[in-house]
């Protein structure tokens, strides 16, 4: 197995990765190993996870084209006001 060293990584990025690892019940090393492995399996030019989620949301919204889509912020505010 190979070892990698990543230099000059922003401290804020490291803190977010540490939090993500903790939230997932993994060590930072295990979290990074998983993230790198998942990303390496994606075909070159494959859309990012965020782009995939947006595309999925658009497909779901297209299933009900005649139904107006309500902004989630509006729904949250309405729920909070109750």
N, C-alpha and C positions, 0 to 999 in steps of 0.2 A: 504494500500500500504506500502511496505517496504522501508527502507532507507539503503543506502550503504555508507561506507566510504572506500576510497582507499588511502592507505598510501604509501609513498616512491615512488611516480610516478615521473619519470624524467621530469625536467622542459621543456626540448625540446619536449617531447611527449605532454605535456599540451599545449604548444604554437601551435603545429601542430593541435591539436584538436580544439583549439580556432579559428584558421584560418579556419579550415574546417567548423566549426559551422557558422562563419561569412559569408563565401562563400555561404553557404546553407540557409542563412537568418534565422538562429535559434540561440537560446542561447546555451551556452556550455552544460547546463543541458539537454536541449531538444535534442541536438545532441547525447550526451552520452546515453540518454534514448533510442533513436532510434537505435543506434549501438548495444547496449546490447540486445534490443528486437529482432532485426534481427538475431543476432548471436545465441540467445537462441532458435530460431525457426529452426535453421539448425540441421539436424540429427547428432548425434555423429559420428565422423569420416568423416564427409562431407568435401570435399576439400575446401580450402580457396578461396576467391574471385579471387585472382591472378591466382591460379591454374585453376579455371573455365574459366577465360579469355584466358589463354594460350591454354587450351583444345579447346575452341571455335575457336581460331585463327588457330590451327592445322586442325580442321575439315574444315574450310573455305579453307585453302590452299590445302587440299586433294581433293577438288572439281575440281581443275584445276591442276592435277599432271604434265601435260606436259608443263605448263607455268612456266618459271623461276620466282621465287619470288625475287623482288628487295628490298634490305635493305632500310628501311625508312630513315636512315641517308643520304644515297646517294640521295634519292629523295628530301629531304629537302635542301641539299647543292645545288643541281641542280636548284631548284626553287629560292633559295636565290641569286644564281649567275645571274639569268635572270634579 
